[in-house]
């Protein structure tokens, strides 16, 4: 990441949002940030990917704010495709492993099938028309990031669905970009448990909307 951003012509910052690790991740990240200007480390109090991403997005100062899974299963050289001048229209740009032109590498068939089942459920109940809501690479304009993440209520794995649901409700343009994506055997996805959790969170999102909590 440092090699990539150092080659760019625009100003940048890298925010490392850590929570829940039980090894030396936090210390290693802090030592790196201390030695490399432009890198910052947040330790999010509490558990959940959604919590860490929200705190990182609201801490960031950039005109464009991009979340990237730490495994970098999408090569960092793809990042310019999410930013002007490559993107001229839209406040929310999401990476897609399913949009026409996307390529998956080394993913087991069972993992792919499980992901498509989850996506079918998401499209049916919350976000019709989006091919891949759960890819961990998404870019937001500063205004969209501030609006969406300040209203996020889900701290777990399903936070992407809530953020995109809010974006549609707000009227933001959502652009899906096909990407090359490399499967990591270190993935923490639990097919059955996470599917059940996702369904519960989708129902919670719909209930929040009915109750006027996203007004």
N, C-alpha and C positions, 0 to 999 in steps of 0.2 A: 504493500500500500504506500509506504514511504517513497519507494522508487517511482511509483506511478504519479503521485501528486507532485513530486519534485520536478517532473517534466512538463507540468501544465502551465499555461500562460496566465490563468486566472488566480485570484487569491483563494485560499482553501483552509480548512481546518478538518481534523479527524478526531471524532469523539468516540472513545471506547467506553461503552456502557456495560459494566460488569455487575452481575448479581447471581448468587447461588453457587458460585464455583467453590470447590473444596480443596483445590490444589494451590499452586503459586501464581495463578493467572493474574490476580490483582497486583501483586508485587512486581511481576515481570512487566506488566503494562505500565505501571507507574514509573519504573526505572527507565523504560523506553521513552515515555513522554517527557521525563525530566531531561533527557539527552537530545530530544528532537522537538524544536519549537513548532507549534502548530498542532501538536498532538495533546489531547486532554483525556483524562480518565475520570469517569463518574462511577461511584459505587452506589447502586440503587438499593435503597432500604426495602426489603421484601423480596418475594420470589415472583417469577413469571417473566417470560420474554416480553410481553406487552408492556409491563411496567418499565423494564429497562429501555425499550425503544421510545416510550413516551418521554421519559426523563431526558434521553439523549436528544430527541427532536426539539423539545422545548428549551434545552440548554443551548442548542446550536444557534448561530447568528447569520448563517449564509442566506443569500437570496434564493438558493436552491438547496434542499436538504435531502440527502439520500441515505436510506437505511440499507445496510449490507450485512448479511449473515457472516459471522466471523470465519466460517470455513471457506468463504470466497469460492463457492461452487460455480459461480459465474465469474469468468476472468475479469479482472479490474479494467482491462483495456476496453471493455464494453461500456464503461461509464459515460464517455462522451456522447453516446447515442441517446442518453436520457436528458441531456442539457442543451440549451441554445448554443449554437445555431441549428443543431440537428433537430431539435424540437421547437416548433414555432407556435403551437397551439395546445393548450391544455395545462391544467394545474396539478394533475396527478398522473404520473407515468409509471406503469408497473411492468416488471419483467414477466414474461410468460413462457412456460415450458411447453405450452400446447398450441399457441397461436401459429398459423401457417408460417413456416420457415424456421421454427424452433428445432433444436436438436438436443436430445438427451444422450448422455454417455454413461455406460456401465451401470445403468439402473436395473435392478432385478425386476422381472415381470410382475411379481406379486406386489412389490412396492408401487409400481406404476398403476396397476389395477386398483389398488386400495386408494391411491390418490384420486383416480377418476371417479370412484364411488363417492368420495367426500365432496369433490367438486360438483357432481351432479346434485347432491343434496343442497349445497350452497346455492347453486343456480336456481333450483326449484323453490327454495324457501326465502332467499334473501337477495341474490344478485344475478338475475337472469342476464345471459349474454356474455359474461366474463369467463374466459377459458381457464384462468389460473389465478385464483385470489391468494394462494398461500406461498407463492415463491417469495423468498426473503430478500428481494431487491426491489425497492420502490423509491421513487423520487417525487418530491412535493415542492411547489413554490412556497416561499416563506409564509405568505398569507394563508395558504391552504394548510400547511403544517401547524401553524399557530391555532387556527380555528379547529381543526379536526382533533389534534392530540390533546388540546385542552378540554375537550368534551368526551374523550375516551373513558369508558368505565371498566372495560375488560382487561385484566392484567395478564391473562394466560395466552395460550397458543392461538386462540380464535380472535385476537385483537384485530388482525388484518380485515376480517369480515366486517367488524364494527366500523373501522375506519373507512372502508370503501362504501359501506351502507350510508354512513354520514355524508361522505363525499357526494354520492348520488342525490341524497336528500337536499343537500346544499346547492346542487346544480353544477358542481365542478365537472369539467371534461376529464374522463379517465381514458388514457391511451395505453393499450397493451403492446409491448414490444417483444417480438420473438427473440430468444437468446440461446446461445449454447450453454448447456448446464451439465455439470459433472457430478454424478452421484458420489456421496461420501459414506463410507461404511460406519462412520462415527455418528451418523444421524440418530437423534433421540426420539424419533417419531414412534409411537406405539399404536399400531393400526386399529385395534379394537377399542382400547381405552380412549384414544384421542378422537375417534369417530363419535363415540357416545358423548364425550365432553363437548365436541363441536356442535352436535345437535342441541344439547342443553343451552349452549351459549347463543345459538341462532334464535332459539325460542325466547331467550332472555332479551336479545336485541329487539325482536319483534314486540315483545311486551313493553320494553322501554319506550318504543315508538308510540305504541297505543296509549301509554300513560303520559305522553307529552314530554318525556325527559330529553328528547332531542329537539325540542322546539326552539 
